[in-house]
Amino acid sequence: MGSLETTTPTASRSNMEQFLCDRLLDQTQPIHERFRALFSLRNLKGPGPRNALIHATRDSSNLLAHEAAFALGQMQDSEAIPALEAVLNDLSLHPIVRHEAAEALGAIGLESNVPLLKNSLTNDPAQEVRETCELALKRIEETNATSSVDGSSVAEKSPFMSVDPAAPAASCSSVDELRGVLLDEKRGMYERYGALFALRNHGGDEAVSAIVDSLAANSALLKHEVAYVLGQLQNKVASAALCRVLRDANEHPMVRHEAAEALGSIAGWREMGESYDGSHESNSLQLCVGDMSKVLHFLRNTSKDPELLVGQSCEVALSILEFERSGKSFEYLFMQDPLYNQYLIEYGLKWEPKQFGAAVELRVRI
């Protein structure tokens, strides 16, 4: 399948990029529309997408700002380092945004980031930021050590197409052993993250149960990553625990926000799962429309949460789910001009005439 990055004519791609950048930064747009633009821009390269995402790290929406920093880390664009360093250093920004900037620097993985990360590890007032710096420093150390030996990297080890903040623990470890490490409050954060990602990669009911148990950890940073991983796994068994986290107004907003997005991911997978044969899952994980309907109702109610980070997360999760239920991808490229029929045919794409303002959704034909 051809990549839009390589097959789109220069002028058309320029139009797409400009529209996406404008949509991302337009504060009059609903948050879910801005996220659609963000998710599309993170799949593109070059100064246009990068600069728009950098600008978005200073947005008044902490949810959007932190997601923009996360995207820059996933893109592993070294040109974004100065901006990410500035975000990490700016104590006026929400800790969740600074945390994501630190994680992004770890994902990019250059030795030049070490002094700043060490400084923030010592001096940042937010525990979640300090713990992220600890992770990022260890990731850089391990990435460089691994690369010098066999040319591989920590990022290449993830089967979930993500640049993880820690390498998974040894695959020979049992689920019980990994659970013990994950739940051990005396262990270092990088080691516990490694156990978490190893359990994620292992999969299955037992591993998911161990991951769910760690939602009772002391560290908000660890719990937010646990919720993120449960969203990656899209396992219905985790729904009740995630609902409890999201409902708890005393829980850290960054944990509740990840729980909301994970619930949206699980609900979307289950509602689309009627055609799935379940050959890799137990019967307990099959589609349960009644349970998922309750989750959807809960997300709708919580979208009015007074904590904006949580409410907006529910709004985005519901929007993603609606697109998935209609058979469309939340990630798409906007086109300013709907009259690109010849180009679409030539490059193996199709356009669907569902309008979003002046935009037309493009989906790659597989």
C-alpha positions in Angstrom: 0.0 0.0 0.0 1.4 3.4 -1.0 2.1 6.0 1.6 0.4 9.4 1.4 3.8 10.8 2.4 5.4 9.6 -0.8 2.6 9.4 -3.3 0.8 12.7 -2.9 1.7 15.4 -5.4 3.6 18.3 -3.9 1.0 21.0 -4.4 -1.8 18.8 -3.1 0.2 17.7 -0.1 1.0 21.3 0.6 -2.7 22.1 0.6 -3.4 19.2 2.9 -0.7 20.2 5.3 -1.8 23.8 5.5 -5.4 22.8 6.2 -4.4 20.4 8.9 -2.1 22.9 10.6 -4.8 25.5 10.5 -7.4 23.1 11.9 -5.1 22.0 14.7 -4.4 25.5 15.8 -7.9 26.9 15.4 -9.2 27.3 18.9 -12.8 27.8 17.7 -12.9 24.2 16.5 -14.3 21.4 18.8 -11.5 19.6 20.6 -12.2 16.3 18.7 -11.8 18.0 15.3 -8.4 19.5 16.4 -7.4 16.0 17.5 -8.3 14.6 14.1 -5.9 17.1 12.6 -3.2 16.3 15.2 -3.4 12.6 14.6 -3.0 13.2 10.9 -0.1 15.6 11.2 1.9 13.1 13.4 2.0 10.8 10.3 3.6 13.5 8.2 7.2 14.8 8.1 8.8 18.1 7.5 8.8 21.6 9.0 5.1 22.3 8.5 3.7 19.5 10.6 6.5 19.8 13.1 6.1 23.5 13.7 2.3 23.2 14.0 2.7 20.5 16.7 5.3 22.6 18.4 2.9 25.6 18.5 0.2 23.3 19.8 2.3 22.4 22.9 1.5 25.9 24.1 -2.2 25.6 23.6 -4.7 26.6 26.3 -6.0 23.0 26.2 -3.7 20.9 28.3 -5.0 17.8 26.7 -4.2 19.0 23.2 -0.8 20.5 24.3 0.3 17.2 25.9 -0.8 15.2 23.0 1.2 17.4 20.6 4.3 16.9 22.7 3.6 13.1 22.7 3.3 13.2 18.9 6.6 14.9 18.5 8.2 12.2 20.6 6.6 9.4 18.6 7.9 11.1 15.4 11.4 11.1 16.9 12.2 14.4 15.1 15.4 15.8 16.5 14.5 19.2 15.1 11.8 19.4 17.8 14.3 19.1 20.6 14.8 22.9 21.4 11.0 23.4 21.6 10.5 20.3 23.8 13.4 21.5 26.1 11.7 24.9 26.4 8.4 23.2 27.4 10.1 21.0 30.0 11.8 24.1 31.5 8.6 26.2 31.6 7.1 25.7 35.1 4.1 27.8 34.1 2.9 24.9 31.9 0.7 22.1 33.3 2.8 19.2 34.7 1.1 16.8 32.2 2.5 18.9 29.3 6.0 19.0 30.9 5.8 15.3 31.6 5.1 14.6 27.9 7.9 16.8 26.8 10.3 14.9 29.0 9.0 11.6 27.6 9.3 12.9 24.1 13.0 13.8 24.7 13.5 10.2 25.9 11.8 8.9 22.8 14.1 10.9 20.6 16.9 9.4 22.6 19.9 11.7 22.1 22.7 12.0 24.6 22.5 15.8 24.3 19.2 15.7 26.1 20.7 14.2 29.3 21.8 17.3 31.1 18.4 19.0 30.9 16.6 15.8 31.9 19.0 15.4 34.9 18.3 19.0 35.9 14.5 18.5 35.8 14.9 15.2 37.6 16.3 17.1 40.5 14.4 20.4 40.4 11.0 20.0 38.8 8.3 20.4 41.5 6.0 17.8 40.1 6.6 14.2 41.0 5.2 12.9 37.7 7.6 15.1 35.8 10.6 13.9 37.9 9.6 10.3 37.4 9.3 10.8 33.7 12.8 12.3 33.6 14.0 9.2 35.4 12.5 7.0 32.7 13.8 9.1 29.9 17.3 9.1 31.2 17.3 5.3 31.6 15.8 4.9 28.1 18.5 7.0 26.5 21.1 5.1 28.4 19.7 1.7 27.4 19.0 2.7 23.8 22.5 3.9 23.2 24.0 0.9 24.9 21.9 -1.5 22.8 22.5 0.4 19.6 26.3 0.3 20.1 26.2 -3.5 20.5 23.9 -4.7 17.7 22.5 -1.7 15.9 18.9 -2.2 17.3 17.0 0.1 19.6 14.4 0.0 22.3 11.8 1.5 20.0 12.1 -1.4 17.6 10.9 -3.9 20.2 7.3 -2.7 20.5 4.7 -4.8 18.6 2.2 -2.0 19.1 3.8 0.5 16.7 4.6 2.8 19.5 7.9 4.3 20.8 7.6 3.1 24.4 9.2 4.9 27.3 10.9 1.7 28.5 12.0 -1.6 27.0 9.9 -4.7 28.0 11.4 -7.0 30.6 12.8 -10.3 29.4 10.3 -12.4 27.7 11.3 -15.5 29.7 9.8 -14.0 32.8 6.5 -15.5 33.9 3.3 -13.5 34.4 3.6 -14.0 38.1 7.2 -12.7 38.1 6.3 -9.7 36.0 3.3 -8.9 38.2 5.5 -9.0 41.3 7.9 -6.4 39.7 5.0 -4.2 38.5 3.4 -4.1 41.9 6.6 -3.7 43.9 6.7 -0.1 45.2 10.4 -0.4 46.0 11.4 -1.1 42.5 12.6 1.6 40.1 10.2 3.2 37.7 12.0 1.9 34.6 11.9 -1.6 35.9 8.2 -1.5 36.7 7.5 0.0 33.3 9.5 -2.8 31.7 7.3 -5.3 33.5 4.2 -3.5 32.4 5.2 -3.6 28.7 6.2 -7.2 29.0 2.8 -8.1 30.4 1.2 -6.1 27.6 3.2 -8.0 25.0 2.3 -11.3 26.6 -1.4 -10.6 26.5 -4.2 -12.9 27.8 -6.5 -12.7 30.8 -3.9 -13.4 33.4 -1.6 -10.6 32.2 -4.5 -8.2 31.9 -5.5 -9.0 35.5 -2.0 -8.3 36.7 -2.0 -4.9 34.8 -5.4 -4.0 36.3 -4.1 -4.7 39.8 -1.4 -2.0 39.3 -4.1 0.7 39.0 -3.8 0.8 42.8 -0.1 1.9 42.6 1.1 5.0 44.4 2.6 6.6 41.3 0.2 8.6 39.2 2.7 8.3 36.3 2.7 4.6 36.4 -1.1 4.4 36.7 -1.6 6.6 33.7 0.7 4.4 31.7 -1.2 1.4 32.9 -4.5 2.9 31.6 -2.8 3.7 28.3 -1.6 0.1 28.0 -5.1 -1.2 28.8 -6.4 0.9 25.9 -3.8 -0.6 23.6 -4.9 -4.1 24.6 -8.6 -3.3 24.1 -9.6 -6.0 26.5 -13.1 -5.7 27.9 -12.1 -7.3 31.2 -10.4 -4.0 32.1 -13.6 -1.9 31.6 -14.9 -2.0 35.2 -11.6 -1.0 36.7 -11.1 1.8 34.2 -14.6 3.0 35.0 -13.8 3.1 38.7 -10.6 5.1 38.0 -12.5 7.6 35.8 -15.3 8.0 38.3 -12.8 8.8 41.2 -12.7 12.6 41.4 -9.8 12.3 43.8 -7.6 10.4 41.3 -4.9 12.4 39.4 -6.4 14.0 36.2 -3.7 12.4 34.1 -4.8 9.0 35.2 -8.5 9.7 34.7 -7.9 11.1 31.3 -6.0 8.0 30.1 -8.8 5.8 31.6 -11.4 7.7 29.5 -9.4 7.2 26.3 -8.8 3.5 27.1 -12.5 3.0 27.7 -13.3 4.5 24.3 -10.7 2.3 22.7 -12.2 -0.9 24.3 -15.8 0.1 23.5 -14.9 0.7 19.9 -13.1 -2.7 19.5 -15.9 -4.6 21.2 -18.7 -3.0 19.1 -16.8 -3.8 16.0 -16.0 -7.3 17.2 -19.1 -9.1 16.1 -17.3 -10.5 13.1 -14.2 -11.4 15.1 -13.9 -15.2 15.6 -12.4 -15.0 19.0 -9.8 -17.6 18.2 -7.2 -15.8 20.3 -9.4 -14.9 23.2 -11.5 -16.6 25.9 -15.3 -16.5 25.8 -15.2 -14.0 28.7 -13.7 -11.4 26.3 -16.3 -11.6 23.6 -18.5 -8.7 22.6 -21.0 -7.7 25.3 -23.1 -4.9 23.9 -25.0 -4.3 27.1 -21.8 -3.6 29.1 -20.4 -1.4 26.3 -23.7 0.6 26.2 -23.2 1.4 29.9 -19.6 2.5 29.2 -20.8 4.8 26.4 -23.4 6.3 28.7 -20.8 6.8 31.4 -18.4 8.5 28.9 -21.1 10.8 27.8 -21.9 11.8 31.3 -18.3 12.3 32.3 -17.7 14.5 29.2 -19.2 17.2 31.4 -16.7 16.6 34.2 -15.5 19.9 35.8 -11.8 18.8 35.3 -11.3 19.9 31.7 -8.6 17.4 31.0 -11.0 14.6 31.8 -14.1 16.0 30.1 -12.2 16.7 26.9 -10.7 13.2 26.9 -14.2 11.7 27.1 -15.3 14.0 24.2 -12.4 12.8 22.1 -12.9 9.2 23.0 -16.6 9.3 22.0 -15.8 11.0 18.7 -13.2 8.3 17.9 -15.7 5.7 18.8 -18.4 7.2 16.5 -16.0 7.1 13.6 -15.0 3.5 14.3 -18.7 2.5 14.5 -19.3 4.0 11.1 -16.4 2.2 9.6 -14.2 5.2 9.3 -10.8 6.0 10.7 -10.4 8.9 13.1 -7.1 9.7 11.5 -7.6 11.3 8.1 -6.3 13.9 5.8 -8.4 17.0 5.1 -8.7 18.3 1.5 -9.6 21.9 0.9 -10.8 21.1 -2.6 -13.2 18.2 -3.1 -12.5 18.1 -6.9 -9.4 15.9 -6.7 -11.1 13.0 -8.5 -8.4 12.4 -11.1 -5.6 12.6 -8.5 -7.5 10.2 -6.2 -7.9 7.6 -8.9 -4.3 7.9 -10.1 -2.9 7.3 -6.6 -5.2 4.5 -5.5 -7.2 6.6 -3.0 -10.9 7.1 -2.6 -12.8 10.0 -1.2 -16.0 9.8 0.8 -18.4 12.7 0.4 -18.9 13.3 4.1 -18.2 17.0 4.6 -16.5 18.6 7.5 -16.7 22.3 6.7 -14.7 22.6 3.5 -13.0 19.3 4.0 -13.3 15.9 2.5 -12.1 12.7 4.1 -9.4 10.7 2.4 -8.9 7.1 3.2 -6.2 4.9 1.7 -7.7 1.9 -0.2 -6.0 -1.3 1.0 
